[in-house]
Amino acid sequence: MTLSDPSAAPQPLAVLHLDADLVAMAKPPGLLVHPSALDAHEERTALRLLEQQRGERLFPLHRLDKATSGVLLFARTAQAARHWGAAFESGAVAKRYLALVRGWPPESGEIDHPLARDPELPSAGQPRLAAATRFRRLACFDWPFRVDGRHPTSRYALVEAAPLTGRRHQIRRHFKHLSHPRVGDTTHGKGAHNRAVAAWLGEQRLWLHAASVELPGGLRIEAACGKEWSLLTADIPAFAR
C-alpha cells in the first residue's frame, strides 16, 4: 500500500533522535512535510502525523520535498524553534544527500550558480540568490538499455551532495544546471530516462535521500536509505551493511 491509500493502516513514523529541544524522524518518500499551497487539500503530512504520534505540538525546522526521503527535524518548543531555525537559516547546519543522476559528473566539485527564489514561478524578473552545492561521485553505472537512440547503453551515477546554501529545490536545480539531472525528477529531469531507470530497477521514485544532518555542537543524525537504494550501493563499502 502507498502513503496515499486511505485504507492503509497507519504506520508509526521512525524517530531517529529525541531530546528536550528536538525530534528527528525518517521521512518516507511521498509524504508532505506540512500543508502547502500546492497540496492544499492534503491532510496527511509529516508534521500532523508526528504530532499525533508524539502527542505534542511540533515546529518544522526545514523542508524536504514531498518525493524526497530522509532526515527531517522538528523543534519541540517555540524557543527551540527560534534557536535552531536561526542555525538552519544561517547555513550552520551541514546536510548530506544521496542522489542518482543522469550521466557521469566529475569525481568531485562545487556548483556555484545563483538561483531564482521561487522555482515554481518564471525566473524572469526574479532576483537571483547566491547558491552553492558541493558534490562527490560515489559510483558509476553503465546500464544495457537505450534511451536517446544514439547509444546502446545509458550512463548514470550515484553522488553525494552537500548544499552550502538553502535555496528551494537547490540540489535538483543545480544538477540540472550541470547537465546531470536527477533521476525520477518530473520537473527538472528527463522523462525518458526516468521511465527507463524505473523499468530497469523496478522502482519508481525521485532518487534523492537526505542521509544526514549535523548541527552546531556536533550532533549528527542519520537516516538509513530505503531497501531500494541497495540496488545502487551494494558495491560501496560504506553502505554494505
KOLLO-941679 format. One record per residue (C-alpha): residue number from 1; residue in three letters; chain; x, y, z. Coordinates in Angstrom, 1 decimal. Each point is the difference from the previous one (the first is absolute). Last residue first. Layout:
N
TORMAR   n res chain     c1     c2     c3
TORMAR NUM ALA     A      X      Y      Z
...
END
This chain:
241
TORMAR   n res chain     c1     c2     c3
TORMAR 241 ARG     A   25.7   -3.4    5.9
TORMAR 240 ALA     A    1.8    0.7   -3.3
TORMAR 239 PHE     A   -0.7    3.7   -0.1
TORMAR 238 ALA     A    3.5    1.3    0.9
TORMAR 237 PRO     A    1.5   -2.8   -2.0
TORMAR 236 ILE     A   -1.6    1.1   -3.3
TORMAR 235 ASP     A   -0.9   -3.0   -2.2
TORMAR 234 ALA     A   -3.6   -0.4    1.2
TORMAR 233 THR     A   -0.7    3.7   -0.2
TORMAR 232 LEU     A   -2.1    0.4   -3.1
TORMAR 231 LEU     A   -2.5   -3.0    0.3
TORMAR 230 SER     A    0.3    0.4    3.7
TORMAR 229 TRP     A   -1.8    3.3   -0.4
TORMAR 228 GLU     A   -3.3   -1.9   -0.3
TORMAR 227 LYS     A    0.4   -1.1    3.6
TORMAR 226 GLY     A   -0.6    3.5    1.3
TORMAR 225 CYS     A    3.1    2.0    0.9
TORMAR 224 ALA     A    0.9    0.3    3.6
TORMAR 223 ALA     A   -0.7    3.4    1.7
TORMAR 222 GLU     A    2.8    1.7    1.9
TORMAR 221 ILE     A    0.1    2.6    2.7
TORMAR 220 ARG     A    3.2    1.7    1.0
TORMAR 219 LEU     A    0.3    2.1    3.1
TORMAR 218 GLY     A    3.4    1.7   -0.2
TORMAR 217 GLY     A   -0.6    3.3    1.9
TORMAR 216 PRO     A   -1.5    1.7   -3.1
TORMAR 215 LEU     A   -2.4   -2.5   -1.5
TORMAR 214 GLU     A    0.8   -2.8   -2.5
TORMAR 213 VAL     A   -2.7   -1.3   -2.2
TORMAR 212 SER     A    0.3   -3.3   -1.9
TORMAR 211 ALA     A   -1.2   -2.1   -2.9
TORMAR 210 ALA     A   -2.6    2.2   -1.5
TORMAR 209 HIS     A   -1.0   -2.3   -2.9
TORMAR 208 LEU     A   -0.5    0.9   -3.7
TORMAR 207 TRP     A   -0.9   -2.6   -2.7
TORMAR 206 LEU     A   -3.5    1.3   -0.8
TORMAR 205 ARG     A   -2.0   -3.1   -0.1
TORMAR 204 GLN     A   -0.9   -3.0   -2.3
TORMAR 203 GLU     A    1.5   -3.3    0.9
TORMAR 202 GLY     A    0.5   -3.1   -2.1
TORMAR 201 LEU     A    3.6    0.9   -0.6
TORMAR 200 TRP     A    0.0   -0.2   -3.8
TORMAR 199 ALA     A   -3.6    1.1   -0.4
TORMAR 198 ALA     A    0.4    3.0    2.3
TORMAR 197 VAL     A    3.3    0.8   -1.7
TORMAR 196 ALA     A   -1.7    0.1   -3.5
TORMAR 195 ARG     A   -2.9    2.1    1.2
TORMAR 194 ASN     A    2.1    2.6    1.7
TORMAR 193 HIS     A    2.4    0.0   -3.0
TORMAR 192 ALA     A   -2.9    0.7   -2.4
TORMAR 191 GLY     A   -1.5    2.7    2.3
TORMAR 190 LYS     A    3.2    2.0    0.4
TORMAR 189 GLY     A    0.5    1.9    3.2
TORMAR 188 HIS     A   -0.8    3.5    1.4
TORMAR 187 THR     A   -3.7   -0.4    0.6
TORMAR 186 THR     A   -0.7   -3.8   -0.1
TORMAR 185 ASP     A    3.1   -0.8    2.0
TORMAR 184 GLY     A    0.4   -3.8    0.0
TORMAR 183 VAL     A    3.7    0.1   -0.9
TORMAR 182 ARG     A    1.5    3.3    1.0
TORMAR 181 PRO     A    1.4    2.1   -2.8
TORMAR 180 HIS     A    3.7   -0.1   -1.1
TORMAR 179 SER     A    0.2    3.0   -2.3
TORMAR 178 LEU     A    1.8    2.0    2.7
TORMAR 177 HIS     A   -2.9    2.4    0.0
TORMAR 176 LYS     A   -2.3   -3.0    0.6
TORMAR 175 PHE     A    2.3   -1.0    2.8
TORMAR 174 HIS     A   -0.5    3.5    1.5
TORMAR 173 ARG     A   -3.7    0.0   -0.3
TORMAR 172 ARG     A   -0.5   -3.4    1.8
TORMAR 171 ILE     A    2.5    0.9    2.7
TORMAR 170 GLN     A   -1.6    3.4    0.6
TORMAR 169 HIS     A   -3.7   -1.0    0.0
TORMAR 168 ARG     A   -0.6    3.1    2.1
TORMAR 167 ARG     A    3.2    1.8    0.9
TORMAR 166 GLY     A    1.8   -0.9    3.2
TORMAR 165 THR     A    3.7    0.7   -0.4
TORMAR 164 LEU     A    3.1   -2.2    0.3
TORMAR 163 PRO     A   -1.9   -3.0   -1.4
TORMAR 162 ALA     A    2.0   -3.2    0.5
TORMAR 161 ALA     A   -0.5   -2.6   -2.8
TORMAR 160 GLU     A    1.1   -3.7   -0.1
TORMAR 159 VAL     A   -0.3   -1.5   -3.5
TORMAR 158 LEU     A   -1.1   -3.2   -1.6
TORMAR 157 ALA     A    0.6    0.1   -3.7
TORMAR 156 TYR     A   -1.9   -0.8   -3.2
TORMAR 155 ARG     A    1.0   -1.1   -3.5
TORMAR 154 SER     A   -2.2   -1.5   -2.7
TORMAR 153 THR     A    0.9   -2.8   -2.4
TORMAR 152 PRO     A   -0.4   -0.6   -3.8
TORMAR 151 HIS     A    0.6    3.7   -0.7
TORMAR 150 ARG     A   -1.7    2.1   -2.7
TORMAR 149 GLY     A   -3.7   -0.7    0.5
TORMAR 148 ASP     A   -0.2    2.2    3.1
TORMAR 147 VAL     A   -1.2   -2.7    2.5
TORMAR 146 ARG     A    1.8   -3.2   -0.8
TORMAR 145 PHE     A    0.4   -2.7    2.6
TORMAR 144 PRO     A    3.0   -1.9    1.4
TORMAR 143 TRP     A    0.8    2.0    3.1
TORMAR 142 ASP     A    3.3    1.8    0.4
TORMAR 141 PHE     A    0.2    0.9    3.7
TORMAR 140 CYS     A    2.5    2.3    1.9
TORMAR 139 ALA     A    0.5    0.1    3.7
TORMAR 138 LEU     A    0.7    2.5    2.8
TORMAR 137 ARG     A    0.4    3.3   -1.8
TORMAR 136 ARG     A    0.6    3.0    2.2
TORMAR 135 PHE     A   -2.0    3.1    0.5
TORMAR 134 ARG     A    0.1    3.6    1.3
TORMAR 133 THR     A   -3.0    2.2   -0.5
TORMAR 132 ALA     A   -0.1    3.8   -0.1
TORMAR 131 ALA     A   -2.8    2.6   -0.3
TORMAR 130 ALA     A    0.1    3.8   -0.2
TORMAR 129 LEU     A   -3.4    1.5   -0.7
TORMAR 128 ARG     A   -1.4    1.0   -3.4
TORMAR 127 PRO     A   -2.6    2.7    0.3
TORMAR 126 GLN     A   -3.2   -0.8   -1.9
TORMAR 125 GLY     A   -0.7    2.0   -3.2
TORMAR 124 ALA     A    0.0   -3.0   -2.3
TORMAR 123 SER     A    0.2   -3.2    2.1
TORMAR 122 PRO     A   -3.6   -0.9   -0.8
TORMAR 121 LEU     A   -1.6   -1.4    3.2
TORMAR 120 GLU     A    0.2   -3.5    1.6
TORMAR 119 PRO     A    3.7    0.3    0.5
TORMAR 118 ASP     A   -0.5    2.8    2.5
TORMAR 117 ARG     A    3.1    2.0    1.1
TORMAR 116 ALA     A    1.9    0.0   -3.3
TORMAR 115 LEU     A    3.3   -1.9    0.3
TORMAR 114 PRO     A    3.6    1.1   -0.1
TORMAR 113 HIS     A    2.5   -2.7   -1.2
TORMAR 112 ASP     A    3.1   -1.2    1.9
TORMAR 111 ILE     A    0.0   -3.8   -0.6
TORMAR 110 GLU     A    3.0   -1.4    1.9
TORMAR 109 GLY     A    2.0   -2.9   -1.1
TORMAR 108 SER     A    0.8   -3.7    0.3
TORMAR 107 GLU     A    0.5   -3.1   -2.2
TORMAR 106 PRO     A   -1.3    2.0   -3.0
TORMAR 105 PRO     A   -3.6   -0.9   -1.1
TORMAR 104 TRP     A   -0.8   -3.3   -1.6
TORMAR 103 GLY     A   -3.4    0.0   -1.8
TORMAR 102 ARG     A   -3.5    0.4    1.5
TORMAR 101 VAL     A   -0.1    0.3    3.8
TORMAR 100 LEU     A   -0.8   -2.2    2.9
TORMAR  99 ALA     A    0.0    1.8    3.3
TORMAR  98 LEU     A    1.4   -0.1    3.6
TORMAR  97 TYR     A   -0.3    3.0    2.2
TORMAR  96 ARG     A    2.1    1.6    2.8
TORMAR  95 LYS     A   -1.0    2.9    2.1
TORMAR  94 ALA     A    2.2    2.2    2.2
TORMAR  93 VAL     A   -1.8    2.5    2.2
TORMAR  92 ALA     A    1.7    3.4    0.5
TORMAR  91 GLY     A   -1.5    1.3   -3.2
TORMAR  90 SER     A   -1.4    3.1    1.7
TORMAR  89 GLU     A   -3.7   -1.0   -0.5
TORMAR  88 PHE     A    0.6   -3.5    1.4
TORMAR  87 ALA     A    1.7    1.5    3.1
TORMAR  86 ALA     A   -2.8    2.6    0.3
TORMAR  85 GLY     A   -2.6   -2.7    0.0
TORMAR  84 TRP     A    1.9   -1.8    2.7
TORMAR  83 HIS     A   -0.3    2.9    2.4
TORMAR  82 ARG     A   -3.5    1.2   -1.0
TORMAR  81 ALA     A   -1.4   -3.5   -0.1
TORMAR  80 ALA     A    1.6   -0.8    3.4
TORMAR  79 GLN     A   -1.9    3.0    1.5
TORMAR  78 ALA     A   -3.2   -1.1   -1.6
TORMAR  77 THR     A    0.3   -3.4    1.5
TORMAR  76 ARG     A    0.4   -3.6   -1.4
TORMAR  75 ALA     A    2.0    0.9   -3.0
TORMAR  74 PHE     A   -0.3   -2.2   -3.1
TORMAR  73 LEU     A    2.6   -1.7   -2.2
TORMAR  72 LEU     A   -0.3   -2.1   -3.1
TORMAR  71 VAL     A    2.6   -2.6   -1.0
TORMAR  70 GLY     A   -0.7   -1.9   -3.1
TORMAR  69 SER     A   -2.3   -0.4   -3.1
TORMAR  68 THR     A   -0.7    2.4   -2.8
TORMAR  67 ALA     A   -3.3   -0.2   -2.0
TORMAR  66 LYS     A   -1.8    2.6    2.1
TORMAR  65 ASP     A    2.9    2.4   -0.1
TORMAR  64 LEU     A    1.9    0.3    3.3
TORMAR  63 ARG     A   -0.4    3.0    2.2
TORMAR  62 HIS     A    1.6    1.6    3.0
TORMAR  61 LEU     A   -0.5    0.7    3.7
TORMAR  60 PRO     A   -3.6   -1.2    0.2
TORMAR  59 PHE     A   -1.6    0.8    3.4
TORMAR  58 LEU     A   -1.7   -2.6    2.1
TORMAR  57 ARG     A   -3.1   -0.1    2.3
TORMAR  56 GLU     A   -0.2   -3.0    2.2
TORMAR  55 GLY     A   -1.7   -3.5    0.1
TORMAR  54 ARG     A    3.1   -1.7   -1.5
TORMAR  53 GLN     A   -1.9   -2.1   -2.6
TORMAR  52 GLN     A   -2.6    2.7   -0.7
TORMAR  51 GLU     A    2.7    2.7   -0.4
TORMAR  50 LEU     A    2.0   -2.4   -2.2
TORMAR  49 LEU     A   -2.9   -0.6   -2.3
TORMAR  48 ARG     A   -0.9    3.7   -0.2
TORMAR  47 LEU     A    3.5    1.2   -0.7
TORMAR  46 ALA     A    0.8   -2.9   -2.5
TORMAR  45 THR     A   -3.2    0.8   -1.9
TORMAR  44 ARG     A   -3.2   -1.7   -0.7
TORMAR  43 GLU     A   -2.6    2.7   -0.5
TORMAR  42 GLU     A    0.6    0.8   -3.6
TORMAR  41 HIS     A   -2.6    2.4   -1.3
TORMAR  40 ALA     A    2.3    3.0   -0.4
TORMAR  39 ASP     A    2.6   -2.0   -1.9
TORMAR  38 LEU     A    1.7    2.7   -2.1
TORMAR  37 ALA     A   -0.8    2.7    2.6
TORMAR  36 SER     A    1.7   -2.0    2.7
TORMAR  35 PRO     A   -0.9   -2.2    3.0
TORMAR  34 HIS     A    3.0   -1.4    1.9
TORMAR  33 VAL     A    2.9   -2.4   -0.7
TORMAR  32 LEU     A   -1.8   -1.7   -2.9
TORMAR  31 LEU     A    0.4   -3.8   -0.2
TORMAR  30 GLY     A    0.7   -1.7   -3.3
TORMAR  29 PRO     A    3.5   -1.2    1.0
TORMAR  28 PRO     A    0.3   -1.2    3.6
TORMAR  27 LYS     A    1.2    2.5    2.6
TORMAR  26 ALA     A    2.3   -1.4    2.6
TORMAR  25 MET     A   -0.7    2.0    3.1
TORMAR  24 ALA     A    1.8    2.5    2.2
TORMAR  23 VAL     A   -1.2    1.4    3.3
TORMAR  22 LEU     A    1.6    3.0    1.6
TORMAR  21 ASP     A    0.2    2.2    3.0
TORMAR  20 ALA     A   -0.2   -2.3    3.1
TORMAR  19 ASP     A    1.5   -2.9   -1.9
TORMAR  18 LEU     A   -1.1   -2.5   -2.6
TORMAR  17 HIS     A    1.8   -1.5   -3.0
TORMAR  16 LEU     A   -0.8   -2.4   -2.9
TORMAR  15 VAL     A   -3.7   -0.4    0.5
TORMAR  14 ALA     A   -1.5   -2.3   -2.6
TORMAR  13 LEU     A   -3.6    0.9   -0.8
TORMAR  12 PRO     A   -2.6   -2.4    1.4
TORMAR  11 GLN     A   -2.0   -1.7   -2.8
TORMAR  10 PRO     A   -3.6    1.0   -0.6
TORMAR   9 ALA     A   -2.1   -2.9   -1.6
TORMAR   8 ALA     A   -0.4    0.6   -3.7
TORMAR   7 SER     A   -3.6    0.5   -1.1
TORMAR   6 PRO     A    0.5    3.6   -1.0
TORMAR   5 ASP     A    2.8   -1.0   -2.4
TORMAR   4 SER     A    2.1    3.2   -0.5
TORMAR   3 LEU     A    3.0   -1.4    2.0
TORMAR   2 THR     A    0.0   -3.0   -2.2
TORMAR   1 MET     A   -1.1   -3.6    0.6
END
